[in-house]
Amino acid sequence: MSNTDWERVRREAELDLPIPYDSEDGPYDPNDAEATKRFFANGVSRGSQQRAAGTGSVRLDLDNAVLEHFRGQGDDWRERIGETLKQYVEQQRLAKAS
């Protein structure tokens, strides 16, 4: 059984109010029809970003200071974390080889 107040949902839908949005909420403003169309035309969702060949997906808990550091440098923060880890692995491989 649902606890959703469907009557309220219908009433609010009829009001056609803008969806509350902040640039930190996601990759596009859902109130901007063109931005929404471009986003879905690319076939990318926030939960399943397109991945380059040879990459995998993992859920990882990181320290807040680490997240703030990488997020503060731009939207490609996930890629930069991956690149930083890749560089670390290469340094470790080279250290073992010498």
MDTraj code that builds the backbone (N, CA, C; nanometers):
import mdtraj as md
import numpy as np

residues = "MET SER ASN THR ASP TRP GLU ARG VAL ARG ARG GLU ALA GLU LEU ASP LEU PRO ILE PRO TYR ASP SER GLU ASP GLY PRO TYR ASP PRO ASN ASP ALA GLU ALA THR LYS ARG PHE PHE ALA ASN GLY VAL SER ARG GLY SER GLN GLN ARG ALA ALA GLY THR GLY SER VAL ARG LEU ASP LEU ASP ASN ALA VAL LEU GLU HIS PHE ARG GLY GLN GLY ASP ASP TRP ARG GLU ARG ILE GLY GLU THR LEU LYS GLN TYR VAL GLU GLN GLN ARG LEU ALA LYS ALA SER".split()
xyz = np.array([
    [0.0837, -0.1184, 0.0000],
    [0.0000, 0.0000, 0.0000],
    [0.0883, 0.1248, 0.0000],
    [0.0538, 0.2231, -0.0798],
    [0.1320, 0.3454, -0.0942],
    [0.0878, 0.4509, 0.0064],
    [0.1845, 0.5243, 0.0591],
    [0.1550, 0.6372, 0.1468],
    [0.1510, 0.7688, 0.0696],
    [0.1621, 0.7605, -0.0620],
    [0.1620, 0.8797, -0.1455],
    [0.0234, 0.9424, -0.1499],
    [0.0182, 1.0733, -0.1330],
    [-0.1073, 1.1482, -0.1420],
    [-0.1274, 1.1843, -0.2896],
    [-0.1879, 1.0921, -0.3655],
    [-0.2013, 1.1093, -0.5097],
    [-0.2882, 1.2286, -0.5466],
    [-0.3839, 1.2622, -0.4639],
    [-0.4662, 1.3812, -0.4916],
    [-0.3787, 1.5066, -0.4882],
    [-0.2920, 1.5150, -0.3901],
    [-0.1996, 1.6295, -0.3816],
    [-0.1068, 1.6311, -0.5021],
    [-0.0569, 1.5162, -0.5413],
    [0.0309, 1.5079, -0.6585],
    [-0.0412, 1.5617, -0.7813],
    [-0.1653, 1.5195, -0.8021],
    [-0.2431, 1.5670, -0.9177],
    [-0.2664, 1.7176, -0.9120],
    [-0.3018, 1.7682, -0.7927],
    [-0.3259, 1.9130, -0.7788],
    [-0.1997, 1.9921, -0.8118],
    [-0.0870, 1.9488, -0.7578],
    [0.0369, 2.0218, -0.7812],
    [0.0821, 2.0116, -0.9269],
    [0.0565, 1.8982, -0.9900],
    [0.0916, 1.8824, -1.1311],
    [0.0115, 1.9792, -1.2176],
    [-0.1124, 2.0020, -1.1804],
    [-0.1976, 2.0941, -1.2563],
    [-0.1508, 2.2386, -1.2438],
    [-0.0788, 2.2715, -1.1365],
    [-0.0300, 2.4082, -1.1172],
    [0.0823, 2.4427, -1.2152],
    [0.1476, 2.3411, -1.2699],
    [0.2560, 2.3581, -1.3670],
    [0.3643, 2.4529, -1.3166],
    [0.4079, 2.4306, -1.1912],
    [0.5131, 2.5118, -1.1310],
    [0.6500, 2.4617, -1.1766],
    [0.7500, 2.5493, -1.1797],
    [0.8840, 2.5035, -1.2153],
    [0.9367, 2.4040, -1.1116],
    [1.0190, 2.3131, -1.1570],
    [1.0811, 2.2154, -1.0685],
    [1.1950, 2.2847, -0.9949],
    [1.1983, 2.2764, -0.8614],
    [1.3108, 2.3385, -0.7895],
    [1.4424, 2.2785, -0.8392],
    [1.5395, 2.3648, -0.8699],
    [1.6656, 2.3173, -0.9264],
    [1.7801, 2.4072, -0.8828],
    [1.8901, 2.3459, -0.8493],
    [2.0150, 2.4151, -0.8186],
    [2.1215, 2.3496, -0.9052],
    [2.2194, 2.4238, -0.9512],
    [2.3207, 2.3673, -1.0409],
    [2.3947, 2.2490, -0.9790],
    [2.3936, 2.2371, -0.8464],
    [2.4576, 2.1229, -0.7795],
    [2.3691, 1.9975, -0.7867],
    [2.2421, 2.0138, -0.8273],
    [2.1472, 1.9018, -0.8284],
    [2.1742, 1.8009, -0.9388],
    [2.2280, 1.8446, -1.0485],
    [2.2456, 1.7513, -1.1580],
    [2.3020, 1.8164, -1.2816],
    [2.3125, 1.7386, -1.3872],
    [2.3812, 1.7843, -1.5082],
    [2.2995, 1.8773, -1.5978],
    [2.1713, 1.8963, -1.5708],
    [2.0904, 1.9851, -1.6546],
    [1.9731, 2.0381, -1.5738],
    [1.9203, 2.1524, -1.6158],
    [1.8042, 2.2121, -1.5512],
    [1.6785, 2.1491, -1.6109],
    [1.5983, 2.0764, -1.5305],
    [1.4792, 2.0101, -1.5845],
    [1.3722, 2.1082, -1.6327],
    [1.3868, 2.2367, -1.6020],
    [1.2922, 2.3375, -1.6491],
    [1.3305, 2.3921, -1.7864],
    [1.4481, 2.3582, -1.8332],
    [1.4977, 2.4034, -1.9625],
    [1.4754, 2.2914, -2.0644],
    [1.3724, 2.3062, -2.1469],
    [1.3331, 2.1996, -2.2399],
    [1.4469, 2.1596, -2.3339],
    [1.5236, 2.2573, -2.3837],
    [1.6339, 2.2255, -2.4752],
    [1.7451, 2.1493, -2.4040],
    [1.7775, 2.1911, -2.2814],
    [1.8818, 2.1219, -2.2047],
    [1.8382, 1.9786, -2.1738],
    [1.7125, 1.9623, -2.1406],
    [1.6598, 1.8286, -2.1115],
    [1.6676, 1.7404, -2.2358],
    [1.6293, 1.7965, -2.3502],
    [1.6325, 1.7212, -2.4762],
    [1.7755, 1.6798, -2.5111],
    [1.8709, 1.7721, -2.4978],
    [2.0116, 1.7399, -2.5272],
    [2.0640, 1.6315, -2.4336],
    [2.0296, 1.6416, -2.3062],
    [2.0768, 1.5450, -2.2082],
    [2.0304, 1.4040, -2.2435],
    [1.9012, 1.3875, -2.2705],
    [1.8497, 1.2547, -2.2997],
    [1.8872, 1.2068, -2.4402],
    [1.9140, 1.2993, -2.5311],
    [1.9589, 1.2601, -2.6649],
    [2.0960, 1.1937, -2.6591],
    [2.1759, 1.2312, -2.5594],
    [2.3084, 1.1718, -2.5434],
    [2.3032, 1.0352, -2.4765],
    [2.1885, 0.9966, -2.4254],
    [2.1743, 0.8647, -2.3646],
    [2.2521, 0.8481, -2.2360],
    [2.2727, 0.9573, -2.1625],
    [2.3493, 0.9512, -2.0381],
    [2.2574, 0.9869, -1.9225],
    [2.2629, 0.9082, -1.8191],
    [2.1905, 0.9439, -1.6981],
    [2.2903, 0.9603, -1.5861],
    [2.2523, 1.0321, -1.4839],
    [2.3439, 1.0572, -1.3724],
    [2.3883, 0.9267, -1.3081],
    [2.3011, 0.8285, -1.3037],
    [2.3331, 0.7019, -1.2397],
    [2.4173, 0.6088, -1.3241],
    [2.4174, 0.6297, -1.4542],
    [2.4959, 0.5394, -1.5404],
    [2.5669, 0.6209, -1.6475],
    [2.6721, 0.6877, -1.6081],
    [2.7515, 0.7676, -1.7009],
    [2.8109, 0.6752, -1.8073],
    [2.8229, 0.7258, -1.9297],
    [2.8884, 0.6465, -2.0329],
    [3.0337, 0.6275, -1.9917],
    [3.0814, 0.5057, -2.0019],
    [3.2172, 0.4765, -1.9598],
    [3.3044, 0.4436, -2.0798],
    [3.4299, 0.4824, -2.0680],
    [3.5266, 0.4506, -2.1720],
    [3.5565, 0.3013, -2.1683],
    [3.6005, 0.2489, -2.2814],
    [3.6384, 0.1078, -2.2871],
    [3.7487, 0.0813, -2.1855],
    [3.7426, -0.0337, -2.1218],
    [3.8444, -0.0706, -2.0245],
    [3.8212, -0.0131, -1.8866],
    [3.7019, 0.0401, -1.8613],
    [3.6724, 0.0939, -1.7290],
    [3.5588, 0.0160, -1.6666],
    [3.5503, 0.0217, -1.5359],
    [3.4440, -0.0453, -1.4630],
    [3.3783, 0.0520, -1.3673],
    [3.2781, 0.0056, -1.3008],
    [3.2047, 0.0892, -1.2074],
    [3.2114, 0.0271, -1.0686],
    [3.2305, 0.1127, -0.9697],
    [3.2367, 0.0675, -0.8312],
    [3.1826, 0.1780, -0.7413],
    [3.1171, 0.1402, -0.6346],
    [3.0736, 0.2393, -0.5359],
    [3.1858, 0.2509, -0.4351],
    [3.2218, 0.3735, -0.4033],
    [3.3375, 0.3973, -0.3195],
    [3.3060, 0.5083, -0.2198],
    [3.3274, 0.4828, -0.0925],
    [3.3108, 0.5868, 0.0095],
    [3.4434, 0.6585, 0.0264],
    [3.4424, 0.7903, 0.0069],
    [3.5639, 0.8705, 0.0176],
    [3.5474, 0.9746, 0.1272],
    [3.6580, 1.0156, 0.1845],
    [3.6604, 1.1197, 0.2845],
    [3.6011, 1.2485, 0.2248],
    [3.5242, 1.3225, 0.3044],
    [3.4614, 1.4457, 0.2547],
    [3.5633, 1.5458, 0.2013],
    [3.6809, 1.5547, 0.2656],
    [3.7840, 1.6483, 0.2197],
    [3.8306, 1.6105, 0.0790],
    [3.8409, 1.4807, 0.0510],
    [3.8817, 1.4344, -0.0819],
    [3.7746, 1.4726, -0.1840],
    [3.6486, 1.4458, -0.1514],
    [3.5392, 1.4798, -0.2428],
    [3.5336, 1.6296, -0.2689],
    [3.5440, 1.7100, -0.1637],
    [3.5393, 1.8554, -0.1800],
    [3.6535, 1.9038, -0.2700],
    [3.7713, 1.8464, -0.2509],
    [3.8870, 1.8846, -0.3330],
    [3.8595, 1.8597, -0.4813],
    [3.8170, 1.7387, -0.5147],
    [3.7969, 1.7052, -0.6555],
    [3.6735, 1.7736, -0.7127],
    [3.5641, 1.7777, -0.6381],
    [3.4431, 1.8447, -0.6873],
    [3.4674, 1.9934, -0.7097],
    [3.5522, 2.0529, -0.6256],
    [3.5813, 2.1955, -0.6379],
    [3.6580, 2.2311, -0.7639],
    [3.7088, 2.1305, -0.8339],
    [3.7872, 2.1554, -0.9550],
    [3.7049, 2.1407, -1.0826],
    [3.5771, 2.1075, -1.0702],
    [3.4937, 2.1016, -1.1904],
    [3.4100, 1.9760, -1.2005],
    [3.3247, 1.9750, -1.3029],
    [3.2276, 1.8674, -1.3217],
    [3.2906, 1.7319, -1.3541],
    [3.4130, 1.7311, -1.4021],
    [3.4767, 1.6042, -1.4387],
    [3.5516, 1.5416, -1.3202],
    [3.5032, 1.5682, -1.1997],
    [3.5731, 1.5225, -1.0790],
    [3.5873, 1.3712, -1.0723],
    [3.4898, 1.2961, -1.1215],
    [3.5002, 1.1491, -1.1182],
    [3.6172, 1.1010, -1.2038],
    [3.6283, 1.1598, -1.3227],
    [3.7369, 1.1222, -1.4125],
    [3.8730, 1.1565, -1.3514],
    [3.8816, 1.2723, -1.2840],
    [4.0079, 1.3123, -1.2233],
    [4.0455, 1.2220, -1.1061],
    [3.9496, 1.1749, -1.0308],
    [3.9802, 1.0778, -0.9250],
    [4.0357, 0.9509, -0.9876],
    [3.9721, 0.9041, -1.0941],
    [4.0201, 0.7846, -1.1635],
    [4.1605, 0.8033, -1.2182],
    [4.1863, 0.9200, -1.2760],
    [4.3193, 0.9483, -1.3315],
    [4.4241, 0.9532, -1.2208],
    [4.3903, 1.0133, -1.1082],
    [4.4827, 1.0207, -0.9949],
    [4.5157, 0.8811, -0.9435],
    [4.4145, 0.7956, -0.9324],
    [4.4381, 0.6580, -0.8880],
    [4.5235, 0.5811, -0.9892],
    [4.4985, 0.6037, -1.1162],
    [4.5769, 0.5371, -1.2211],
    [4.7240, 0.5777, -1.2118],
    [4.7498, 0.7063, -1.1888],
    [4.8875, 0.7538, -1.1741],
    [4.9540, 0.6894, -1.0520],
    [4.8786, 0.6778, -0.9437],
    [4.9328, 0.6146, -0.8230],
    [4.9704, 0.4688, -0.8502],
    [4.8834, 0.3971, -0.9168],
    [4.9106, 0.2565, -0.9490],
    [5.0354, 0.2458, -1.0355],
    [5.0505, 0.3345, -1.1329],
    [5.1692, 0.3326, -1.2197],
    [5.2955, 0.3616, -1.1393],
    [5.2886, 0.4573, -1.0472],
    [5.4047, 0.4877, -0.9620],
    [5.4430, 0.3659, -0.8775],
    [5.3440, 0.2962, -0.8251],
    [5.3705, 0.1765, -0.7449],
    [5.4337, 0.0672, -0.8306],
    [5.3849, 0.0521, -0.9528],
    [5.4398, -0.0494, -1.0441],
    [5.5855, -0.0182, -1.0756],
    [5.6155, 0.1095, -1.1024],
    [5.7525, 0.1500, -1.1338],
    [5.8436, 0.1330, -1.0120],
    [5.7934, 0.1634, -0.8938],
    [5.8735, 0.1494, -0.7716],
    [5.9093, 0.0030, -0.7466],
    [5.8169, -0.0876, -0.7743],
    [5.8432, -0.2305, -0.7559],
    [5.9416, -0.2822, -0.8598],
    [5.9394, -0.2242, -0.9788],
    [6.0270, -0.2701, -1.0868],
    [6.1709, -0.2259, -1.0662],
    [6.1930, -0.1207, -0.9865],
    [6.3306, -0.0709, -0.9694],
    [6.3993, -0.1282, -0.8478],
])
top = md.Topology()
chain = top.add_chain()
for i, resn in enumerate(residues, 1):
    res = top.add_residue(resn, chain, resSeq=i)
    for name in ("N", "CA", "C"):
        top.add_atom(name, md.element.get_by_symbol(name[0]), res)
traj = md.Trajectory(xyz[None], top)
